[in-house]
Amino acid sequence: MKISVQKLDHIAIDVEDVERAKTFYSDLLGLKEIPRPESFDFPGAWYDLGNIVLHVVGPRKPALGMHHIAFWVEDVHDCAEEVQKAGFDVKWDSYKILGVDRFFTSDPEGNRIEIQGTERIQ
């Protein structure tokens, strides 16, 4: 099966001070803040950039190095199988986003990659 990436979904950056970051992104740059999923119990903010979303991620314990890029794929479950077959780890995320299934992996250099797709109803 060939993986079909449909778009770059979001970019996530780590910050130490969410309020200071919000002043920069909201007040200075004028980005529109949008709601985050209720299941996210750690600090942060999301910004709608039209065709992509910027995730500002506040400090977490333990620090996980949350910087990443996220791709939207046609079938996230088939994609996960292909990624595993290619020898890369797949870790399904515990923070639920309504209507979305997603996992994390790393590229050959260790860069964190999130893969998302439409939720598969069991």
Jmol script that loads the backbone (N, CA, C; Angstrom):
load data "model"
ATOM      1  N   MET A   1       0.838  -1.180   0.000  1.00  0.00           N
ATOM      2  CA  MET A   1       0.000   0.000   0.000  1.00  0.00           C
ATOM      3  C   MET A   1       0.883   1.244   0.000  1.00  0.00           C
ATOM      4  N   LYS A   2       0.530   2.216  -0.775  1.00  0.00           N
ATOM      5  CA  LYS A   2       1.261   3.479  -0.795  1.00  0.00           C
ATOM      6  C   LYS A   2       0.555   4.474   0.131  1.00  0.00           C
ATOM      7  N   ILE A   3       1.329   5.106   1.002  1.00  0.00           N
ATOM      8  CA  ILE A   3       0.770   6.109   1.917  1.00  0.00           C
ATOM      9  C   ILE A   3       0.406   7.346   1.116  1.00  0.00           C
ATOM     10  N   SER A   4      -0.751   7.929   1.423  1.00  0.00           N
ATOM     11  CA  SER A   4      -1.217   9.118   0.722  1.00  0.00           C
ATOM     12  C   SER A   4      -1.332  10.297   1.688  1.00  0.00           C
ATOM     13  N   VAL A   5      -0.268  11.112   1.748  1.00  0.00           N
ATOM     14  CA  VAL A   5      -0.305  12.334   2.566  1.00  0.00           C
ATOM     15  C   VAL A   5      -1.145  13.348   1.810  1.00  0.00           C
ATOM     16  N   GLN A   6      -2.158  13.899   2.468  1.00  0.00           N
ATOM     17  CA  GLN A   6      -3.064  14.835   1.814  1.00  0.00           C
ATOM     18  C   GLN A   6      -2.708  16.290   2.090  1.00  0.00           C
ATOM     19  N   LYS A   7      -2.078  16.563   3.248  1.00  0.00           N
ATOM     20  CA  LYS A   7      -1.708  17.951   3.557  1.00  0.00           C
ATOM     21  C   LYS A   7      -0.831  17.986   4.798  1.00  0.00           C
ATOM     22  N   LEU A   8      -0.150  19.104   4.989  1.00  0.00           N
ATOM     23  CA  LEU A   8       0.511  19.404   6.253  1.00  0.00           C
ATOM     24  C   LEU A   8      -0.584  19.951   7.159  1.00  0.00           C
ATOM     25  N   ASP A   9      -0.845  19.297   8.282  1.00  0.00           N
ATOM     26  CA  ASP A   9      -1.959  19.673   9.143  1.00  0.00           C
ATOM     27  C   ASP A   9      -1.591  20.769  10.137  1.00  0.00           C
ATOM     28  N   HIS A  10      -0.470  20.586  10.845  1.00  0.00           N
ATOM     29  CA  HIS A  10      -0.055  21.603  11.808  1.00  0.00           C
ATOM     30  C   HIS A  10       1.432  21.502  12.117  1.00  0.00           C
ATOM     31  N   ILE A  11       1.918  22.559  12.747  1.00  0.00           N
ATOM     32  CA  ILE A  11       3.275  22.603  13.275  1.00  0.00           C
ATOM     33  C   ILE A  11       3.150  22.920  14.756  1.00  0.00           C
ATOM     34  N   ALA A  12       3.891  22.202  15.589  1.00  0.00           N
ATOM     35  CA  ALA A  12       3.860  22.441  17.033  1.00  0.00           C
ATOM     36  C   ALA A  12       5.224  22.927  17.495  1.00  0.00           C
ATOM     37  N   ILE A  13       5.218  23.960  18.336  1.00  0.00           N
ATOM     38  CA  ILE A  13       6.444  24.488  18.912  1.00  0.00           C
ATOM     39  C   ILE A  13       6.334  24.480  20.428  1.00  0.00           C
ATOM     40  N   ASP A  14       7.457  24.304  21.095  1.00  0.00           N
ATOM     41  CA  ASP A  14       7.507  24.301  22.557  1.00  0.00           C
ATOM     42  C   ASP A  14       7.808  25.699  23.073  1.00  0.00           C
ATOM     43  N   VAL A  15       7.156  26.074  24.163  1.00  0.00           N
ATOM     44  CA  VAL A  15       7.443  27.340  24.834  1.00  0.00           C
ATOM     45  C   VAL A  15       7.498  27.104  26.340  1.00  0.00           C
ATOM     46  N   GLU A  16       8.228  27.955  27.031  1.00  0.00           N
ATOM     47  CA  GLU A  16       8.279  27.900  28.492  1.00  0.00           C
ATOM     48  C   GLU A  16       7.167  28.729  29.120  1.00  0.00           C
ATOM     49  N   ASP A  17       6.765  29.821  28.464  1.00  0.00           N
ATOM     50  CA  ASP A  17       5.789  30.760  29.016  1.00  0.00           C
ATOM     51  C   ASP A  17       4.664  30.957  27.990  1.00  0.00           C
ATOM     52  N   VAL A  18       3.552  30.263  28.194  1.00  0.00           N
ATOM     53  CA  VAL A  18       2.431  30.300  27.244  1.00  0.00           C
ATOM     54  C   VAL A  18       1.849  31.707  27.137  1.00  0.00           C
ATOM     55  N   GLU A  19       1.693  32.403  28.247  1.00  0.00           N
ATOM     56  CA  GLU A  19       1.095  33.742  28.202  1.00  0.00           C
ATOM     57  C   GLU A  19       1.969  34.716  27.411  1.00  0.00           C
ATOM     58  N   ARG A  20       3.270  34.636  27.601  1.00  0.00           N
ATOM     59  CA  ARG A  20       4.184  35.488  26.835  1.00  0.00           C
ATOM     60  C   ARG A  20       4.117  35.133  25.340  1.00  0.00           C
ATOM     61  N   ALA A  21       4.021  33.851  25.044  1.00  0.00           N
ATOM     62  CA  ALA A  21       3.890  33.416  23.649  1.00  0.00           C
ATOM     63  C   ALA A  21       2.578  33.903  23.051  1.00  0.00           C
ATOM     64  N   LYS A  22       1.493  33.844  23.833  1.00  0.00           N
ATOM     65  CA  LYS A  22       0.192  34.308  23.334  1.00  0.00           C
ATOM     66  C   LYS A  22       0.229  35.810  23.044  1.00  0.00           C
ATOM     67  N   THR A  23       0.927  36.576  23.890  1.00  0.00           N
ATOM     68  CA  THR A  23       1.068  38.010  23.626  1.00  0.00           C
ATOM     69  C   THR A  23       1.754  38.227  22.282  1.00  0.00           C
ATOM     70  N   PHE A  24       2.786  37.438  22.005  1.00  0.00           N
ATOM     71  CA  PHE A  24       3.506  37.567  20.737  1.00  0.00           C
ATOM     72  C   PHE A  24       2.620  37.166  19.552  1.00  0.00           C
ATOM     73  N   TYR A  25       2.053  35.958  19.609  1.00  0.00           N
ATOM     74  CA  TYR A  25       1.301  35.445  18.459  1.00  0.00           C
ATOM     75  C   TYR A  25      -0.054  36.126  18.283  1.00  0.00           C
ATOM     76  N   SER A  26      -0.765  36.395  19.377  1.00  0.00           N
ATOM     77  CA  SER A  26      -2.089  37.023  19.283  1.00  0.00           C
ATOM     78  C   SER A  26      -1.991  38.533  19.112  1.00  0.00           C
ATOM     79  N   ASP A  27      -1.326  39.176  20.058  1.00  0.00           N
ATOM     80  CA  ASP A  27      -1.311  40.640  20.091  1.00  0.00           C
ATOM     81  C   ASP A  27      -0.382  41.248  19.049  1.00  0.00           C
ATOM     82  N   LEU A  28       0.839  40.743  18.968  1.00  0.00           N
ATOM     83  CA  LEU A  28       1.795  41.326  18.036  1.00  0.00           C
ATOM     84  C   LEU A  28       1.533  40.891  16.588  1.00  0.00           C
ATOM     85  N   LEU A  29       1.420  39.585  16.372  1.00  0.00           N
ATOM     86  CA  LEU A  29       1.235  39.087  15.003  1.00  0.00           C
ATOM     87  C   LEU A  29      -0.222  39.072  14.553  1.00  0.00           C
ATOM     88  N   GLY A  30      -1.162  39.173  15.497  1.00  0.00           N
ATOM     89  CA  GLY A  30      -2.577  39.215  15.149  1.00  0.00           C
ATOM     90  C   GLY A  30      -3.167  37.888  14.722  1.00  0.00           C
ATOM     91  N   LEU A  31      -2.565  36.768  15.145  1.00  0.00           N
ATOM     92  CA  LEU A  31      -3.102  35.465  14.779  1.00  0.00           C
ATOM     93  C   LEU A  31      -4.378  35.188  15.559  1.00  0.00           C
ATOM     94  N   LYS A  32      -5.288  34.453  14.933  1.00  0.00           N
ATOM     95  CA  LYS A  32      -6.579  34.135  15.543  1.00  0.00           C
ATOM     96  C   LYS A  32      -6.460  32.853  16.366  1.00  0.00           C
ATOM     97  N   GLU A  33      -6.644  32.991  17.686  1.00  0.00           N
ATOM     98  CA  GLU A  33      -6.605  31.821  18.559  1.00  0.00           C
ATOM     99  C   GLU A  33      -7.892  31.022  18.405  1.00  0.00           C
ATOM    100  N   ILE A  34      -7.760  29.704  18.373  1.00  0.00           N
ATOM    101  CA  ILE A  34      -8.922  28.811  18.256  1.00  0.00           C
ATOM    102  C   ILE A  34      -8.921  27.839  19.436  1.00  0.00           C
ATOM    103  N   PRO A  35     -10.078  27.246  19.748  1.00  0.00           N
ATOM    104  CA  PRO A  35     -10.151  26.326  20.888  1.00  0.00           C
ATOM    105  C   PRO A  35      -9.297  25.075  20.684  1.00  0.00           C
ATOM    106  N   ARG A  36      -8.778  24.569  21.801  1.00  0.00           N
ATOM    107  CA  ARG A  36      -8.063  23.293  21.823  1.00  0.00           C
ATOM    108  C   ARG A  36      -9.014  22.220  22.333  1.00  0.00           C
ATOM    109  N   PRO A  37      -8.765  20.937  22.016  1.00  0.00           N
ATOM    110  CA  PRO A  37      -9.619  19.861  22.538  1.00  0.00           C
ATOM    111  C   PRO A  37      -9.643  19.862  24.066  1.00  0.00           C
ATOM    112  N   GLU A  38     -10.791  19.551  24.632  1.00  0.00           N
ATOM    113  CA  GLU A  38     -10.940  19.537  26.093  1.00  0.00           C
ATOM    114  C   GLU A  38     -10.050  18.503  26.754  1.00  0.00           C
ATOM    115  N   SER A  39      -9.679  17.451  26.039  1.00  0.00           N
ATOM    116  CA  SER A  39      -8.858  16.395  26.629  1.00  0.00           C
ATOM    117  C   SER A  39      -7.414  16.834  26.864  1.00  0.00           C
ATOM    118  N   PHE A  40      -7.006  17.968  26.294  1.00  0.00           N
ATOM    119  CA  PHE A  40      -5.633  18.443  26.462  1.00  0.00           C
ATOM    120  C   PHE A  40      -5.517  19.136  27.820  1.00  0.00           C
ATOM    121  N   ASP A  41      -4.893  18.463  28.791  1.00  0.00           N
ATOM    122  CA  ASP A  41      -4.812  18.984  30.156  1.00  0.00           C
ATOM    123  C   ASP A  41      -3.482  19.678  30.438  1.00  0.00           C
ATOM    124  N   PHE A  42      -2.765  20.058  29.411  1.00  0.00           N
ATOM    125  CA  PHE A  42      -1.495  20.764  29.561  1.00  0.00           C
ATOM    126  C   PHE A  42      -1.627  22.136  28.905  1.00  0.00           C
ATOM    127  N   PRO A  43      -0.807  23.099  29.306  1.00  0.00           N
ATOM    128  CA  PRO A  43      -0.946  24.466  28.786  1.00  0.00           C
ATOM    129  C   PRO A  43      -0.579  24.571  27.304  1.00  0.00           C
ATOM    130  N   GLY A  44      -1.235  25.522  26.642  1.00  0.00           N
ATOM    131  CA  GLY A  44      -0.923  25.764  25.242  1.00  0.00           C
ATOM    132  C   GLY A  44      -1.972  26.628  24.579  1.00  0.00           C
ATOM    133  N   ALA A  45      -1.781  26.873  23.308  1.00  0.00           N
ATOM    134  CA  ALA A  45      -2.716  27.666  22.506  1.00  0.00           C
ATOM    135  C   ALA A  45      -2.611  27.202  21.060  1.00  0.00           C
ATOM    136  N   TRP A  46      -3.724  27.273  20.339  1.00  0.00           N
ATOM    137  CA  TRP A  46      -3.750  26.927  18.916  1.00  0.00           C
ATOM    138  C   TRP A  46      -4.147  28.163  18.129  1.00  0.00           C
ATOM    139  N   TYR A  47      -3.545  28.316  16.946  1.00  0.00           N
ATOM    140  CA  TYR A  47      -3.823  29.461  16.077  1.00  0.00           C
ATOM    141  C   TYR A  47      -4.168  28.983  14.673  1.00  0.00           C
ATOM    142  N   ASP A  48      -5.265  29.514  14.139  1.00  0.00           N
ATOM    143  CA  ASP A  48      -5.712  29.190  12.787  1.00  0.00           C
ATOM    144  C   ASP A  48      -4.980  30.083  11.789  1.00  0.00           C
ATOM    145  N   LEU A  49      -4.217  29.452  10.891  1.00  0.00           N
ATOM    146  CA  LEU A  49      -3.490  30.193   9.870  1.00  0.00           C
ATOM    147  C   LEU A  49      -4.117  29.986   8.484  1.00  0.00           C
ATOM    148  N   GLY A  50      -5.360  29.557   8.448  1.00  0.00           N
ATOM    149  CA  GLY A  50      -6.059  29.364   7.171  1.00  0.00           C
ATOM    150  C   GLY A  50      -5.961  27.941   6.674  1.00  0.00           C
ATOM    151  N   ASN A  51      -4.787  27.542   6.208  1.00  0.00           N
ATOM    152  CA  ASN A  51      -4.639  26.191   5.675  1.00  0.00           C
ATOM    153  C   ASN A  51      -3.777  25.296   6.561  1.00  0.00           C
ATOM    154  N   ILE A  52      -3.396  25.814   7.722  1.00  0.00           N
ATOM    155  CA  ILE A  52      -2.585  25.064   8.681  1.00  0.00           C
ATOM    156  C   ILE A  52      -2.839  25.652  10.070  1.00  0.00           C
ATOM    157  N   VAL A  53      -2.541  24.879  11.108  1.00  0.00           N
ATOM    158  CA  VAL A  53      -2.725  25.343  12.477  1.00  0.00           C
ATOM    159  C   VAL A  53      -1.360  25.354  13.167  1.00  0.00           C
ATOM    160  N   LEU A  54      -1.100  26.400  13.943  1.00  0.00           N
ATOM    161  CA  LEU A  54       0.092  26.495  14.771  1.00  0.00           C
ATOM    162  C   LEU A  54      -0.298  26.078  16.186  1.00  0.00           C
ATOM    163  N   HIS A  55       0.386  25.072  16.739  1.00  0.00           N
ATOM    164  CA  HIS A  55       0.176  24.636  18.121  1.00  0.00           C
ATOM    165  C   HIS A  55       1.327  25.172  18.965  1.00  0.00           C
ATOM    166  N   VAL A  56       1.008  25.978  19.950  1.00  0.00           N
ATOM    167  CA  VAL A  56       1.989  26.440  20.927  1.00  0.00           C
ATOM    168  C   VAL A  56       1.808  25.542  22.145  1.00  0.00           C
ATOM    169  N   VAL A  57       2.862  24.793  22.508  1.00  0.00           N
ATOM    170  CA  VAL A  57       2.774  23.782  23.565  1.00  0.00           C
ATOM    171  C   VAL A  57       3.575  24.252  24.767  1.00  0.00           C
ATOM    172  N   GLY A  58       2.869  24.363  25.913  1.00  0.00           N
ATOM    173  CA  GLY A  58       3.521  24.795  27.145  1.00  0.00           C
ATOM    174  C   GLY A  58       4.290  23.667  27.796  1.00  0.00           C
ATOM    175  N   PRO A  59       5.011  23.988  28.856  1.00  0.00           N
ATOM    176  CA  PRO A  59       5.839  22.985  29.524  1.00  0.00           C
ATOM    177  C   PRO A  59       5.013  21.829  30.076  1.00  0.00           C
ATOM    178  N   ARG A  60       5.606  20.649  30.005  1.00  0.00           N
ATOM    179  CA  ARG A  60       4.964  19.429  30.511  1.00  0.00           C
ATOM    180  C   ARG A  60       5.979  18.633  31.304  1.00  0.00           C
ATOM    181  N   LYS A  61       5.471  17.850  32.225  1.00  0.00           N
ATOM    182  CA  LYS A  61       6.320  16.955  33.011  1.00  0.00           C
ATOM    183  C   LYS A  61       5.909  15.532  32.676  1.00  0.00           C
ATOM    184  N   PRO A  62       6.779  14.645  32.259  1.00  0.00           N
ATOM    185  CA  PRO A  62       8.149  14.982  31.900  1.00  0.00           C
ATOM    186  C   PRO A  62       8.203  15.730  30.573  1.00  0.00           C
ATOM    187  N   ALA A  63       9.244  16.509  30.386  1.00  0.00           N
ATOM    188  CA  ALA A  63       9.419  17.234  29.127  1.00  0.00           C
ATOM    189  C   ALA A  63       9.610  16.215  28.011  1.00  0.00           C
ATOM    190  N   LEU A  64       8.761  16.278  27.010  1.00  0.00           N
ATOM    191  CA  LEU A  64       8.784  15.271  25.953  1.00  0.00           C
ATOM    192  C   LEU A  64       9.400  15.751  24.652  1.00  0.00           C
ATOM    193  N   GLY A  65       9.791  17.013  24.567  1.00  0.00           N
ATOM    194  CA  GLY A  65      10.283  17.514  23.292  1.00  0.00           C
ATOM    195  C   GLY A  65       9.151  17.478  22.277  1.00  0.00           C
ATOM    196  N   MET A  66       8.192  18.362  22.438  1.00  0.00           N
ATOM    197  CA  MET A  66       6.947  18.284  21.686  1.00  0.00           C
ATOM    198  C   MET A  66       7.019  18.902  20.287  1.00  0.00           C
ATOM    199  N   HIS A  67       8.152  19.533  19.919  1.00  0.00           N
ATOM    200  CA  HIS A  67       8.261  20.069  18.557  1.00  0.00           C
ATOM    201  C   HIS A  67       7.937  18.964  17.567  1.00  0.00           C
ATOM    202  N   HIS A  68       7.105  19.255  16.593  1.00  0.00           N
ATOM    203  CA  HIS A  68       6.829  18.260  15.556  1.00  0.00           C
ATOM    204  C   HIS A  68       6.074  18.894  14.395  1.00  0.00           C
ATOM    205  N   ILE A  69       6.030  18.166  13.300  1.00  0.00           N
ATOM    206  CA  ILE A  69       5.137  18.507  12.200  1.00  0.00           C
ATOM    207  C   ILE A  69       4.111  17.391  12.107  1.00  0.00           C
ATOM    208  N   ALA A  70       2.942  17.722  11.601  1.00  0.00           N
ATOM    209  CA  ALA A  70       1.869  16.729  11.511  1.00  0.00           C
ATOM    210  C   ALA A  70       1.318  16.674  10.098  1.00  0.00           C
ATOM    211  N   PHE A  71       1.189  15.458   9.601  1.00  0.00           N
ATOM    212  CA  PHE A  71       0.612  15.218   8.281  1.00  0.00           C
ATOM    213  C   PHE A  71      -0.762  14.595   8.420  1.00  0.00           C
ATOM    214  N   TRP A  72      -1.657  14.961   7.516  1.00  0.00           N
ATOM    215  CA  TRP A  72      -2.977  14.338   7.414  1.00  0.00           C
ATOM    216  C   TRP A  72      -2.899  13.327   6.280  1.00  0.00           C
ATOM    217  N   VAL A  73      -3.324  12.094   6.552  1.00  0.00           N
ATOM    218  CA  VAL A  73      -3.266  11.038   5.540  1.00  0.00           C
ATOM    219  C   VAL A  73      -4.656  10.493   5.252  1.00  0.00           C
ATOM    220  N   GLU A  74      -4.755   9.819   4.131  1.00  0.00           N
ATOM    221  CA  GLU A  74      -6.039   9.261   3.703  1.00  0.00           C
ATOM    222  C   GLU A  74      -6.544   8.202   4.680  1.00  0.00           C
ATOM    223  N   ASP A  75      -5.673   7.280   5.105  1.00  0.00           N
ATOM    224  CA  ASP A  75      -6.062   6.224   6.050  1.00  0.00           C
ATOM    225  C   ASP A  75      -4.963   6.079   7.096  1.00  0.00           C
ATOM    226  N   VAL A  76      -5.191   6.617   8.274  1.00  0.00           N
ATOM    227  CA  VAL A  76      -4.173   6.659   9.320  1.00  0.00           C
ATOM    228  C   VAL A  76      -3.819   5.257   9.827  1.00  0.00           C
ATOM    229  N   HIS A  77      -4.770   4.335   9.822  1.00  0.00           N
ATOM    230  CA  HIS A  77      -4.488   2.992  10.317  1.00  0.00           C
ATOM    231  C   HIS A  77      -3.640   2.201   9.326  1.00  0.00           C
ATOM    232  N   ASP A  78      -3.946   2.299   8.044  1.00  0.00           N
ATOM    233  CA  ASP A  78      -3.102   1.667   7.027  1.00  0.00           C
ATOM    234  C   ASP A  78      -1.703   2.283   7.038  1.00  0.00           C
ATOM    235  N   CYS A  79      -1.646   3.599   7.223  1.00  0.00           N
ATOM    236  CA  CYS A  79      -0.364   4.295   7.283  1.00  0.00           C
ATOM    237  C   CYS A  79       0.469   3.764   8.450  1.00  0.00           C
ATOM    238  N   ALA A  80      -0.152   3.582   9.614  1.00  0.00           N
ATOM    239  CA  ALA A  80       0.561   3.076  10.786  1.00  0.00           C
ATOM    240  C   ALA A  80       1.160   1.697  10.501  1.00  0.00           C
ATOM    241  N   GLU A  81       0.413   0.847   9.815  1.00  0.00           N
ATOM    242  CA  GLU A  81       0.920  -0.485   9.462  1.00  0.00           C
ATOM    243  C   GLU A  81       2.151  -0.372   8.566  1.00  0.00           C
ATOM    244  N   GLU A  82       2.097   0.511   7.579  1.00  0.00           N
ATOM    245  CA  GLU A  82       3.219   0.692   6.658  1.00  0.00           C
ATOM    246  C   GLU A  82       4.444   1.258   7.371  1.00  0.00           C
ATOM    247  N   VAL A  83       4.213   2.201   8.273  1.00  0.00           N
ATOM    248  CA  VAL A  83       5.319   2.795   9.029  1.00  0.00           C
ATOM    249  C   VAL A  83       5.992   1.723   9.890  1.00  0.00           C
ATOM    250  N   GLN A  84       5.198   0.879  10.550  1.00  0.00           N
ATOM    251  CA  GLN A  84       5.750  -0.200  11.366  1.00  0.00           C
ATOM    252  C   GLN A  84       6.500  -1.212  10.504  1.00  0.00           C
ATOM    253  N   LYS A  85       5.927  -1.566   9.350  1.00  0.00           N
ATOM    254  CA  LYS A  85       6.589  -2.512   8.445  1.00  0.00           C
ATOM    255  C   LYS A  85       7.945  -1.988   7.991  1.00  0.00           C
ATOM    256  N   ALA A  86       8.063  -0.666   7.893  1.00  0.00           N
ATOM    257  CA  ALA A  86       9.322  -0.046   7.466  1.00  0.00           C
ATOM    258  C   ALA A  86      10.330   0.044   8.614  1.00  0.00           C
ATOM    259  N   GLY A  87       9.931  -0.403   9.807  1.00  0.00           N
ATOM    260  CA  GLY A  87      10.856  -0.453  10.928  1.00  0.00           C
ATOM    261  C   GLY A  87      10.825   0.726  11.872  1.00  0.00           C
ATOM    262  N   PHE A  88       9.792   1.561  11.759  1.00  0.00           N
ATOM    263  CA  PHE A  88       9.681   2.727  12.631  1.00  0.00           C
ATOM    264  C   PHE A  88       8.630   2.478  13.705  1.00  0.00           C
ATOM    265  N   ASP A  89       8.870   3.026  14.899  1.00  0.00           N
ATOM    266  CA  ASP A  89       7.914   2.892  16.002  1.00  0.00           C
ATOM    267  C   ASP A  89       6.657   3.700  15.725  1.00  0.00           C
ATOM    268  N   VAL A  90       5.532   3.187  16.220  1.00  0.00           N
ATOM    269  CA  VAL A  90       4.242   3.875  16.143  1.00  0.00           C
ATOM    270  C   VAL A  90       3.694   3.954  17.557  1.00  0.00           C
ATOM    271  N   LYS A  91       3.395   5.178  18.012  1.00  0.00           N
ATOM    272  CA  LYS A  91       2.815   5.373  19.345  1.00  0.00           C
ATOM    273  C   LYS A  91       1.513   6.147  19.181  1.00  0.00           C
ATOM    274  N   TRP A  92       0.399   5.468  19.409  1.00  0.00           N
ATOM    275  CA  TRP A  92      -0.909   6.121  19.311  1.00  0.00           C
ATOM    276  C   TRP A  92      -1.050   7.105  20.455  1.00  0.00           C
ATOM    277  N   ASP A  93      -1.601   8.288  20.179  1.00  0.00           N
ATOM    278  CA  ASP A  93      -1.676   9.342  21.187  1.00  0.00           C
ATOM    279  C   ASP A  93      -2.851   9.134  22.122  1.00  0.00           C
ATOM    280  N   SER A  94      -2.652   9.465  23.394  1.00  0.00           N
ATOM    281  CA  SER A  94      -3.695   9.287  24.405  1.00  0.00           C
ATOM    282  C   SER A  94      -4.620  10.497  24.522  1.00  0.00           C
ATOM    283  N   TYR A  95      -4.210  11.643  23.984  1.00  0.00           N
ATOM    284  CA  TYR A  95      -5.066  12.827  24.020  1.00  0.00           C
ATOM    285  C   TYR A  95      -5.991  12.790  22.812  1.00  0.00           C
ATOM    286  N   LYS A  96      -7.287  12.624  23.067  1.00  0.00           N
ATOM    287  CA  LYS A  96      -8.253  12.434  21.989  1.00  0.00           C
ATOM    288  C   LYS A  96      -8.678  13.760  21.371  1.00  0.00           C
ATOM    289  N   ILE A  97      -8.718  13.791  20.056  1.00  0.00           N
ATOM    290  CA  ILE A  97      -9.306  14.880  19.287  1.00  0.00           C
ATOM    291  C   ILE A  97     -10.524  14.292  18.603  1.00  0.00           C
ATOM    292  N   LEU A  98     -11.680  14.859  18.839  1.00  0.00           N
ATOM    293  CA  LEU A  98     -12.929  14.341  18.299  1.00  0.00           C
ATOM    294  C   LEU A  98     -12.845  14.156  16.785  1.00  0.00           C
ATOM    295  N   GLY A  99     -13.137  12.942  16.317  1.00  0.00           N
ATOM    296  CA  GLY A  99     -13.163  12.642  14.894  1.00  0.00           C
ATOM    297  C   GLY A  99     -11.811  12.334  14.278  1.00  0.00           C
ATOM    298  N   VAL A 100     -10.750  12.297  15.105  1.00  0.00           N
ATOM    299  CA  VAL A 100      -9.392  12.113  14.586  1.00  0.00           C
ATOM    300  C   VAL A 100      -8.715  10.947  15.304  1.00  0.00           C
ATOM    301  N   ASP A 101      -8.040  10.081  14.531  1.00  0.00           N
ATOM    302  CA  ASP A 101      -7.110   9.101  15.085  1.00  0.00           C
ATOM    303  C   ASP A 101      -5.721   9.577  14.693  1.00  0.00           C
ATOM    304  N   ARG A 102      -4.741   9.382  15.598  1.00  0.00           N
ATOM    305  CA  ARG A 102      -3.399   9.892  15.310  1.00  0.00           C
ATOM    306  C   ARG A 102      -2.348   9.117  16.073  1.00  0.00           C
ATOM    307  N   PHE A 103      -1.159   9.104  15.480  1.00  0.00           N
ATOM    308  CA  PHE A 103      -0.024   8.470  16.129  1.00  0.00           C
ATOM    309  C   PHE A 103       1.220   9.309  15.888  1.00  0.00           C
ATOM    310  N   PHE A 104       2.263   8.993  16.674  1.00  0.00           N
ATOM    311  CA  PHE A 104       3.553   9.652  16.530  1.00  0.00           C
ATOM    312  C   PHE A 104       4.595   8.622  16.118  1.00  0.00           C
ATOM    313  N   THR A 105       5.548   9.085  15.339  1.00  0.00           N
ATOM    314  CA  THR A 105       6.700   8.297  14.944  1.00  0.00           C
ATOM    315  C   THR A 105       7.883   9.266  14.842  1.00  0.00           C
ATOM    316  N   SER A 106       9.010   8.788  14.391  1.00  0.00           N
ATOM    317  CA  SER A 106      10.170   9.650  14.156  1.00  0.00           C
ATOM    318  C   SER A 106      10.748   9.333  12.792  1.00  0.00           C
ATOM    319  N   ASP A 107      11.304  10.349  12.157  1.00  0.00           N
ATOM    320  CA  ASP A 107      11.981  10.110  10.886  1.00  0.00           C
ATOM    321  C   ASP A 107      13.358   9.499  11.178  1.00  0.00           C
ATOM    322  N   PRO A 108      14.127   9.133  10.147  1.00  0.00           N
ATOM    323  CA  PRO A 108      15.416   8.478  10.394  1.00  0.00           C
ATOM    324  C   PRO A 108      16.408   9.312  11.213  1.00  0.00           C
ATOM    325  N   GLU A 109      16.219  10.631  11.271  1.00  0.00           N
ATOM    326  CA  GLU A 109      17.108  11.492  12.054  1.00  0.00           C
ATOM    327  C   GLU A 109      16.573  11.768  13.459  1.00  0.00           C
ATOM    328  N   GLY A 110      15.417  11.181  13.804  1.00  0.00           N
ATOM    329  CA  GLY A 110      14.852  11.361  15.136  1.00  0.00           C
ATOM    330  C   GLY A 110      13.880  12.514  15.278  1.00  0.00           C
ATOM    331  N   ASN A 111      13.535  13.182  14.168  1.00  0.00           N
ATOM    332  CA  ASN A 111      12.547  14.265  14.234  1.00  0.00           C
ATOM    333  C   ASN A 111      11.165  13.682  14.479  1.00  0.00           C
ATOM    334  N   ARG A 112      10.438  14.283  15.408  1.00  0.00           N
ATOM    335  CA  ARG A 112       9.114  13.803  15.796  1.00  0.00           C
ATOM    336  C   ARG A 112       8.096  14.134  14.699  1.00  0.00           C
ATOM    337  N   ILE A 113       7.325  13.133  14.277  1.00  0.00           N
ATOM    338  CA  ILE A 113       6.325  13.269  13.226  1.00  0.00           C
ATOM    339  C   ILE A 113       4.994  12.754  13.758  1.00  0.00           C
ATOM    340  N   GLU A 114       3.934  13.547  13.580  1.00  0.00           N
ATOM    341  CA  GLU A 114       2.578  13.117  13.925  1.00  0.00           C
ATOM    342  C   GLU A 114       1.844  12.813  12.624  1.00  0.00           C
ATOM    343  N   ILE A 115       1.114  11.717  12.628  1.00  0.00           N
ATOM    344  CA  ILE A 115       0.294  11.330  11.477  1.00  0.00           C
ATOM    345  C   ILE A 115      -1.150  11.269  11.944  1.00  0.00           C
ATOM    346  N   GLN A 116      -2.028  12.003  11.246  1.00  0.00           N
ATOM    347  CA  GLN A 116      -3.448  12.065  11.615  1.00  0.00           C
ATOM    348  C   GLN A 116      -4.309  11.621  10.436  1.00  0.00           C
ATOM    349  N   GLY A 117      -5.512  11.166  10.786  1.00  0.00           N
ATOM    350  CA  GLY A 117      -6.503  10.829   9.780  1.00  0.00           C
ATOM    351  C   GLY A 117      -7.861  10.745  10.436  1.00  0.00           C
ATOM    352  N   THR A 118      -8.871  10.542   9.604  1.00  0.00           N
ATOM    353  CA  THR A 118     -10.233  10.443  10.112  1.00  0.00           C
ATOM    354  C   THR A 118     -10.365   9.251  11.053  1.00  0.00           C
ATOM    355  N   GLU A 119     -11.065   9.469  12.157  1.00  0.00           N
ATOM    356  CA  GLU A 119     -11.264   8.434  13.160  1.00  0.00           C
ATOM    357  C   GLU A 119     -11.953   7.220  12.555  1.00  0.00           C
ATOM    358  N   ARG A 120     -11.439   6.049  12.870  1.00  0.00           N
ATOM    359  CA  ARG A 120     -12.062   4.810  12.430  1.00  0.00           C
ATOM    360  C   ARG A 120     -13.039   4.377  13.516  1.00  0.00           C
ATOM    361  N   ILE A 121     -14.292   4.299  13.151  1.00  0.00           N
ATOM    362  CA  ILE A 121     -15.329   3.877  14.090  1.00  0.00           C
ATOM    363  C   ILE A 121     -15.295   2.354  14.174  1.00  0.00           C
ATOM    364  N   GLN A 122     -15.138   1.846  15.377  1.00  0.00           N
ATOM    365  CA  GLN A 122     -15.014   0.398  15.584  1.00  0.00           C
ATOM    366  C   GLN A 122     -16.359  -0.276  15.540  1.00  0.00           C
TER     367      GLN A 122
END
end "model"
wireframe off; spacefill off
backbone 0.3
color backbone group
